[in-house]
Amino acid sequence: MSFPKNVTVFDHPLINHKIAKLRDKNTTMKEFRELVEEITTLMGFESLKDIPTEKVIIETPLEKTEQTVVVSESVVVVPVLRAGLGMVNGIHNLLPTAKVGHIGLYRDEETLQPCEYYCKLPVGVENKTVIVLDPMLATGGSAVSAIDMLKKRGCKNIKQMSIIAAPIGVETLANAHPDIEIYLATVDRELNENGYILPGLGDAGDRLFGTK
């Protein structure tokens, strides 16, 4: 399966192992949350490879040396409510001081189209690297809408991180926003008639928060 040049699909044994456990219907809510966080952290090493850095002078016990560090407060993570919340700690494991914005979208059960109900972003977000978090990239509609919302607010450097995607969702998002980078842990076969990814893992939000 070929993908647009702005799409990265991971193929790492640790990520694949954790995805297998994530899919299992017998995985508990606690285990599911932990797996989502762990997969996000593993994805983060590559996804954050080009965030802003600067040179600083550090004094070791023996001498002073020039080192590279991440520019303070240069990254904002934006989970798409509610399932995206499960990925935030995975990024905070790498960047504990990253500020967090929130975008609220729900999918109309009849049209499958995203509907906006909330958007709260940190001051100055337009000058930051913004990481949009959503475990599932299904039709792509919610991801496109979330990034539309960010661009309307002046954001220019945007990345999307999702764990499981459907081919149509990848194509839709990549075509709608060819200027962003898209990072995926895996791409599944297709969507069913209700817009769920197959084989997928069910409803990520329900499994994260025990609502079904």
C-alpha positions in Angstrom: 0.0 0.0 0.0 1.5 3.3 -1.0 0.9 6.6 0.8 1.4 10.3 0.1 4.8 11.7 0.9 3.5 13.5 4.0 2.4 10.3 5.6 4.6 8.1 7.8 3.4 4.7 8.8 5.5 3.0 11.5 6.6 -0.6 11.2 8.4 -1.3 14.5 8.1 -4.6 16.5 7.4 -2.8 19.8 4.6 -0.8 18.3 3.2 -3.8 16.5 3.3 -5.9 19.6 1.4 -3.2 21.6 -1.2 -2.7 18.8 -2.0 -6.4 18.9 -2.7 -6.2 22.6 -4.7 -2.9 22.1 -7.0 -4.7 19.6 -7.8 -7.6 21.9 -11.4 -7.3 23.2 -10.3 -8.8 26.5 -7.8 -6.1 27.2 -8.9 -4.2 30.3 -9.6 -0.5 30.4 -6.5 0.1 32.5 -4.3 -1.9 30.1 -5.9 -0.1 27.1 -5.0 3.3 28.5 -1.5 2.3 29.3 -1.0 0.8 25.8 -2.3 4.0 24.1 0.1 6.0 26.2 3.0 3.7 25.4 2.4 3.6 21.7 2.1 7.4 21.6 5.5 7.7 23.3 7.1 5.3 20.9 5.7 7.2 18.0 6.8 10.5 19.5 10.5 9.9 19.0 10.1 10.1 15.2 7.2 12.5 15.1 9.0 15.1 17.2 12.4 14.8 15.3 12.2 18.3 13.9 10.8 20.4 16.7 12.6 23.7 17.4 16.0 23.4 19.2 18.7 25.8 20.4 22.2 25.7 21.7 22.9 26.2 25.4 26.0 26.0 27.6 25.9 23.3 30.2 28.4 22.9 33.0 29.3 19.2 33.8 31.2 18.2 36.9 34.4 18.5 34.7 33.9 21.4 32.3 31.5 23.6 30.3 30.0 22.2 27.0 27.6 23.3 24.3 24.5 21.2 24.1 21.3 21.1 22.0 18.0 21.4 23.9 14.3 21.8 22.8 13.2 25.4 22.7 11.0 26.1 25.8 7.2 26.1 25.2 7.7 25.5 21.5 5.2 22.6 21.3 1.5 22.4 21.9 -0.4 19.2 22.0 -4.1 19.3 20.9 -6.1 16.2 21.6 -9.4 15.8 19.8 -12.0 15.1 22.5 -12.5 12.7 23.8 -10.3 9.8 22.7 -7.3 12.0 22.0 -7.0 12.6 25.7 -5.6 9.1 26.0 -2.6 10.1 24.0 -1.6 13.3 25.9 0.5 11.6 28.6 2.4 9.7 25.9 3.7 13.1 24.6 4.2 14.5 28.1 6.5 11.6 28.8 8.8 13.2 26.3 7.9 16.9 26.7 6.5 17.3 30.2 6.0 21.1 29.9 4.2 21.0 26.6 1.0 23.0 26.8 -2.3 21.4 25.9 -5.2 22.7 23.9 -8.5 20.9 23.3 -10.8 20.5 20.2 -14.2 19.0 20.6 -15.8 17.2 17.7 -18.5 14.5 17.5 -19.6 12.5 14.6 -23.2 12.7 13.4 -24.4 9.1 13.5 -26.4 9.5 10.3 -24.2 11.6 8.1 -20.9 10.5 9.7 -19.8 14.2 9.4 -17.9 15.9 12.2 -19.7 18.6 14.3 -17.7 21.2 16.3 -18.6 21.9 19.9 -15.5 23.1 21.6 -12.1 24.7 20.9 -9.7 26.1 23.6 -6.1 26.7 22.7 -3.1 28.2 24.6 -2.2 31.8 23.9 0.4 32.1 21.1 -0.5 28.7 19.6 -0.1 30.1 16.1 3.7 30.3 16.7 4.1 26.8 18.0 4.5 23.3 16.6 1.1 21.8 17.1 0.6 18.1 17.5 -3.0 16.9 16.9 -3.8 13.7 18.8 -6.6 11.3 17.9 -6.2 7.5 18.2 -8.4 6.7 15.2 -8.3 8.2 11.7 -11.4 6.7 10.2 -13.2 8.8 7.5 -10.7 11.6 8.0 -13.5 14.1 8.5 -12.8 15.0 12.1 -9.1 15.3 11.5 -9.6 17.6 8.5 -12.1 19.7 10.6 -9.7 19.9 13.5 -6.8 21.1 11.3 -9.1 23.6 9.6 -9.9 25.0 13.0 -6.2 25.3 13.8 -5.3 27.0 10.5 -8.2 29.5 11.0 -6.5 30.5 14.2 -3.2 31.1 12.5 -1.4 27.7 13.1 1.1 26.8 10.4 3.3 24.0 11.7 0.9 21.2 12.4 1.4 17.4 12.8 -1.3 14.7 13.1 -0.7 11.6 15.2 -3.1 8.6 15.1 -2.6 5.0 16.1 -5.0 3.2 13.7 -6.2 4.6 10.4 -8.4 3.5 7.5 -7.0 4.0 3.9 -9.9 6.4 3.1 -9.1 8.5 6.2 -5.4 8.7 5.3 -6.2 9.8 1.7 -8.8 12.3 2.8 -6.6 14.0 5.3 -3.4 14.0 3.2 -5.3 15.5 0.2 -7.1 18.1 2.3 -3.9 19.2 4.1 -0.8 18.2 2.1 1.3 20.7 4.1 1.1 18.8 7.4 2.9 15.7 8.5 0.8 12.6 9.3 2.1 9.9 11.6 0.3 6.6 12.0 1.1 3.4 13.9 -0.7 1.2 11.4 -3.3 1.4 8.5 -6.1 -1.1 8.6 -8.2 -2.7 5.8 -11.4 -0.6 5.5 -14.4 1.0 7.2 -17.6 -0.8 7.8 -21.1 0.6 7.0 -21.1 2.5 10.3 -17.8 4.2 9.7 -15.7 2.0 12.1 -12.3 0.8 11.1 -11.8 -2.9 10.4 -10.3 -4.9 12.0 -9.8 -1.8 14.3 -10.3 -2.0 18.0 -13.9 -0.8 18.5 -14.6 2.6 19.9 -11.4 4.0 21.4 -13.2 6.5 23.6 -15.4 3.9 25.1 -12.5 1.6 25.8 -10.4 4.3 27.3 -13.0 5.6 29.7 -15.2 2.6 30.3 -18.4 4.1 28.8 -19.7 1.0 27.2 
